[in-house]
Amino acid sequence: MKIAIFGLPASGKGTQASFIQDKYNIPQLSTGDMLRRLAKEDHTELGEKIRNIPTGHFADDELIINSIKKELENPKYKNGVLFDGFPRTEEQANKMIEMGIIPDAVVFLKADEEQLKERIVNRRVHTASGRIYNLISNPPKQDGIDDLTKEPLTHRDDDKIEFIEKRFNDFNNKTMPAYLKLKQLCKYGSGPVLVEVNGMQEQNKVSHDLLIGINSAKAIFKIRQNHTFVMVQSAYDGKDADEQLTFTRAAMHECLMNGEIPFASHLLYSQPNILDYNNKDDRKLSQEINKRLIENFDKVVIYTSDTLIDKDNAIERTMNGKKYLLDNDTNIALNHAVANNKPVEIRNIDTLMIHKRATPEKPIDIPMPPTIYSSTLDKISNNPQLVIIESPYAGTPEEIKRNEYYARSAIKDCLNNAEIPFASHLLYTQAGILDDKQSAQRRLGIEAGLIMGTLCQKTVLYKDLGITIGMDEGIERAKLAGRSVEIREIPNFIEQYNTNNTVSKKPKI
């Protein structure tokens, strides 16, 4: 994987670059070391040009790019490369793009410039040992004196405000435009993946978030390449619904990080005011939807857990020489997969608590008009219409709650129209699946949702709350795929919602 990392001086970029190298077993490409080595070892025209660089002069951008292209032929870069300190200017970024040396992930450590300056100017060093103190966050016991040796501490010239101001100005004027140029390439469906991380956090937390971001980027490239659609089946029999759903969210997370595009109908349709899984007719509709989706998906993955199933009502099945306990819905899905020659894979998540990263808030539950699914079952059985829903999601916490309620109303509207709806912003954003606040995870969910749209007959756009940038992206994807776009409204939605809530603002366009 090719990774380019950017960050302000003192943002921890060097520390995190070392972490990335060690974690992913990829070498850092240093332009200085590269030029010195090629000057000695390369006997082509390229090497000659490097050797002819006058002493004290810098290599021009084209020569550096050509040298990097040559360097990347070295087998040591077979697992990828980390670009740290390159591209340093917008001109280098342009040349990089022009010659096809495009990183897979663009990492940026976000940091507050004034806080970083304060961090640097208050730094004191014990030169002999390399011990570093900070007059604010980690002061020495005695002012200006090393705690262990009692020797004087040094305020290095590099840590003085005059030098710091110059370094920050250089970054903002030269390197930031290079980062912004690469950031422009980070588009849904193609180009690098943007991984933005808060660099002001504790060091281990920065590394943790980087790990999540880069792994998400790797998953995105797998999804783009493979388009593997997975029907996730797991127990949902009423024994312990919250724990069962938590387990399923962990399963969905695992599938996404494996580079698969998963769907679990009970995670989507069991939300308030959509389907009541305690109602036999609603449950039958869910089972029928599962059958139709299985016919369109690549495989069925059954996640089993003997501790999260009602053993008294479970069905025992033998697969691959091993006995498993399945709930009725999973058993029906398994039979349908076998009848349609769909591959079936059995997986297990050993320790639920490891994957229980967060407990989702209870969704807003406002009474909706009664369901009218009476004619839906037969229509879905005979002429299934898969649709992808576009509606707003992001915003303030209160706006997100409203937008989720609106999306659930849209799901219900589609079901009443005898359609099988998919809404990634109601599914993948659930706590324990993907973290929508992390740029790479948000992108993973959106990309999986957009690719899911390739299985759908049409895109349905619900416009009562406005049309966001993300919705525009979904519309463009639909047009490129030749998929029809239908615009709908939820009658009296805003009036109904406002009678129960105070949030009525439309999202920013």
N, C-alpha and C positions, 0 to 999 in steps of 0.2 A: 504494500500500500504506500502510495506517495503522499506525504503529509507536509504541508507548509505551516509553520507556527509563527505567530506575530504577537507582540505585546510591548507595552511601554517599558522603558528602563526601570529596573527594580520590581517589575510585575511578577517575577518568579519564572520567567520564560526559560532561563537556563536550567533551573531545577526540574521543571516539567518536561523539557526536551530530553533530559537524561532519563526521566521516568518512562517516556514514550519509547526511547531506544531500548531500554531494558525489557519493558513489558512486551513489545511486539517484535523484538529481535531484528530491528532495522537500524542501519548505520546512519549517522549524521553526515551530510555532505558539506564539508567546509571548502569554500571556494579557494581560500588561500592554500590549504594543504593540497587540494586538487591541482592547482596550477603548478606548484612546486614539483609535484610528482610527475605530471605530464611533461614538464620541461626536461626532466631527467630521462624519462622512459619512452616518450612518444617520439618516434623518428619520422613521422609524417609531416606534411605541410603545417598541420595544426601545432605540433610540437615546436617547429621552427618559429612560428609566429609568437609563441609564448616566450621562447628563449630570446627573441629580439625586442621584448618589451624593455624600454630604457629603465635603468635603475631609478627607483623613486617614483615611477609612474604606475598608474592603475591600468589594468587590462580594460579594453572597451567592452561594452555590453554584448556585442555580437560574438566576440571571442570567448567571453565567459559562457554564453549560452551554448556555443559549439563545443566547448570543453566539457560542459555538463552533459551534453548529449553523448559525447564519447565516453565520459566517466561512467554513465549509467549502463554501459555495456559490460562493465565488470561484474562477474558472478556474485560478488559480495552484496549486490543490491537486488538479488533475486526475490527477497521477501518485501522489498520496498525501500524507501529512502525518506529521511527527514530533512527538509530544507529549513535551516535555522539561520537567519541573517540573509536570506535570499528568497525572492527578489528584494533588493534594498531600495529600488526606485521604481517609479511608474514605467520608465523606459525599459527597465529589465523585465518587468511584468509583461509588457507588450511583446517583447522579444520572446519571452518564455511561451506565451500563448501562440505567437506566430509560428514557432518551431515545434509546436505540439507537445511541449513538456508541461502537462497540466496535472496539478496535484489532485488526488482523490478526495482529500479532506483539507479544508482551510480552517486552522485553529486560531482563535483570537482570545487572549486573556483580557477580559474587560477589567479596568481598574480606574480609580479616581486619581487624576494627575496630582492634585494638591496633597492628597494623603501620601502618595508615593514620594513626593519631594520631601515631605516631613519625615518619612521613614528613612530616607537616604541621608539628609543633613544631620540627623541625630545618631547616625551610625558611628561607633568607635571600635577600633580593631587592636587586638594584641598581635603585633606583627609576627613575632617568633612562632606562635602557635596557630594563628589564624582565627582565634576565638573572636566572635563578633558580639558586641553589645549594642543596645539601643537606649538612649537616654530616657525615652518615654516608656516603651514596652518591656525592656529588659535591661535596666540600668545596672552598672557595677555597684558593689556594696559601698565602695569609696569612690567619690567623684574622680574620674580620670585615671583610675588604678585598676589593673587586672586583678580579679578575685583570687587567683591561684598563686601567681608569681610575685604580686605586688609591684610589678613593673608598670611604667606609664603606658597608657593607651594612646593610639594615634588617630588623628582625624585626617584621613587621606585626602589628597587634593581632588581625587575623583568624586569624593563625597561632599565637596563644598558647592555652595549654591551656584557659583558662576559656571562651573563645569556642568552641573546638573541641568541648568537652564539651556545650555548649548545642546546637550544630548536630547532633551525633550523637544527642542525646536527642530533638530535634525529628523527626529522620528515623525513629528507631525507634518513637516514640510516635504519629506522625501519618502519615508517608508509607509506612512499611512495611505498615501495615494496608491502604492503598490498593492496593499491589502485590499483596498476598495475596488481596485481593478479585478482582482481574483474573486472577490465577493460577488461581483456582477455576473460571474459565470455560474454561481450556485443557483440553478433553476430546477424546478420540479421536473423529474423525468430525465434529466441529463445534467452533465457537469459535476463539479465537486460538491461535497456536502459541507455546509457551514457548521462548525462546532464552536459556539461561543460559550465561554465559561467565566464565572465571576472569579477573577484572580485575587480579590481582596479577602477571600476566605482563608481559613486555616489550611496549611499546605496539603495535608492528607485529604481534605475535602475537595480541594482543587483537583488533585490526582484522581479521586473517585469520580468526579463529574467528567473529567477528561476521558476516563475509561469508558463510561457510559456513552459519551458522545462519539468516540471513535468506533466502538463496537456497533453503535447504531448506524454509523456511516457504512461499515462493512456489510451490515444487514441490508441496507438500502441497495447496494450494488448487487447483492445476491438476488433481491426481489426483482430488480430491473432485468436481470439476466434470465432468471428461471421462470417467473410468473407461476409459482406453484400454489394453487388454491387448496386450502385445507379446511375440511369440515371438522370442527372440534366437538367431540361428544364427551360429556362427563356427567356424573350423577347430579340430578336435581329432582329429588323425590320428596322434599318436604321434611326430611329428617332434621337437618340443620341447614336451612337455606342460605344463611349468611356465610357460614363456613364453606359450603359447597360452591357458592359464587366466588368467594375469595380464591379457592383452589382453581376454579376455571380461569380467573384472571391471571393467575400465575402461569397456567398452561398457555394462555394467549400470548403472554409476554415471551415465553420460551419459543413459541412458534415464530413470532416476529423477529426475535434475535437470531433465529436459525435461517432467516431469509425467506420465510413462508408468509403467505397471505391468509390469515385464519379468520373463520367466522364461527361464532357460537350463538345460535339463535336465542337460547335462554338468557344470555347476558344482555341481549338487546330488547327482546320482546317482553321480558318479565318486568321491565321497569313500570312504575305506576301508571295506571290508566291506559295501558296498551293491551296486553293479554293477562288474564288471570289464570295462572297455572293450576289453581285449585278447582277451576271450572272445567268439566270434562270436555265441553265443546271447544273452549279456547285451547285446551291442551291438544285436542285432536287437530285443530288448525295448525298449531306449532309443529306437530309430527308430520303433517302433510307438507308444510314448508320445508322441513328438513329433507324429506324425500326428494323434492324437486331440486333443492340445492345440491344434494349428493350427486344427482345426475349430471350436474354442470361442473362439479369440482373435480380436482385431480385425485384426491384421496380422502379417506376418513381416518382421523387420529383419535383414538379413544384413550383418555386419561383416566386411570383407575386409582381408587383409594379405598381400601377395605374399611378404613376408620370413618369414612364420610358417606356411608351408604346404609340405608335401612335394610339390614340383613334379613329381616322377616319377610320383606316383600321383594327381595332381590332375585334375579334370575342367574343361575349358574351356567356359564358357557366355558367350553374348553377351546383354547386357541393356541396354536403352536405348542401343543403338549402341556399347557398350563391352564389351571382353572381360574376363572375370574368371576366376580360378582358384578352384575350390571343392573342398572335401573331399567324400567320398561321402555322409556324413550330411547335410551342407548341401544337396547336390544333390537327395537324396531329399525333404528338407523343402520345397525350392523347387518340385519337381514336384507335391507334394501341395497346396501353397498355390495354385498355378495351377489345378489340377484342381478345387479348391473355391472358386474365384473370390475368394481372399483377397489383399488388396493386399500387394505385396512392395516393400520399400524397401532400397536399398543404401547403406551408410554406411562410413566409414573413419575410423580414429583415426591421424592422421599420424605422431605420434611416441610410440611406446610408452613410452619412459622418462619422459615428462612425466606419464603417468598411473600410473606404477608407484610409488604412494605408500608402499606397504608390502608386505613379503613375509609371507604368513601362516605361522604356525607349523604344523608337520606335526601333523595330528590324531592323537589317541591311537589306536593300532591294536592292539586286543585281539581275538584270534580269536573270532568269533561262530559260532553254529550254522550249518551249511552251508545255502546257499540252496536253495530248492525252487521255482524259478520255472517249472518244467516246464508247469504248467497256467495260468500267468499270461497268457501271450501271447494265446492264443485268447480268453480271457475279456475281456481289455482291448480286443481288436479288436472283439468283438461287443457288449459292454455296458460301455463305459468308465465308471468311477465315480471322479470327482474328489473328493478329500478333503483337508481342511486339518487339519494336526496341531497340537495344543496340548500343549506340554510346557515345563518350566522352562528358563530360559536364564541370567539374570543371577546374580551372586554373586561370590565370590572367584575369582581366576584358576584355582585348582584345581577349584572347583565348576563353573566354566564349562566346563572340559575334560570333566568328568564329564557335565555336562548335554548337551554336544554329542555325546558318545558315546551317551548315552541316546536323543537325538533321531535319530541315525543308526540305532539299533536299531529305533526306531518306524517310520522310513522303510522299513526292510527288512521289518518286520512287515506294513505296508500292501501292499508289492509282493507278498509271499507270499499276501496275501488278494485278489490281482488288482485292487488299487486304484491309482490314480495320485495319489501324495501330494505335498503342498506344505508346506514348513516355512520360513517367512520367516526364522526365527532361525538356520537353517543356511545360508541363501542370502545375504540382504542384509547380514549381519554380517561377511562375509568381508573381509579386509583389501583395500583398494582399491575397495570398493563403498561402504559407509557405515561411519562411525565410531560405534559403539554408545556410546562414552563422551560424545559430544556430544548434548545433549538434543534438539535439533531434528532431527539425523540419525537418532537412535534413533526419534523419533516418525515420521519419514518412512518408515522401514522397517516399523514396526508398522502404520501407516495403509495402506501399500501391501499388506501381508499381509492385513489385515482386509478390504479391498476385494476382493482375490483370492478370498476366501472366498465372494463372491457367485456365483462360477462353480461352486462345489463342491456336491456333493449332500449332504455331511454333514461335521460336525466330529468328529474323533476325539481324545479327551482321554486321555493316558497319565498315570496317577496314581501310579506307584511312588515318585516323588520328592516328592510333595505337590502341592498346587494353589496357584499363586501369584496375585497380583493381576492380572498380565497375562493369565494363563489364564482367570481369571474374566471379564475383559473380552471375550475371545474367545468364551466360552460365552454371554454376554449378547448379543453380536452375532449369534451363530447363532440364538438364540431369537427375536430381533427380525426376522430374515430368514426365519423359519419353517423353518430348517435343523435337521435332527435332530442330536443329540449322542450319541455312543457312547463309553462309558468302557471303557478297556482296560488291561491290565497286560502287562509283559514277564516271563514266568515266570523266576524265579530271577535276575533282573537284579542286584539289590543284592548277593546272595551272590557271583555271578560277578564283579562289578566289584570288590568288596572284596578278593577274592583276588589282584587285580593292582594295586590302588591303596589308598592310605591314607585318601582322602577318602570319607566315608560320611554326612556330615551332610545332612539335608534342608534345602532352601532355606527362608528365613524366609517365613512366610505374611503 
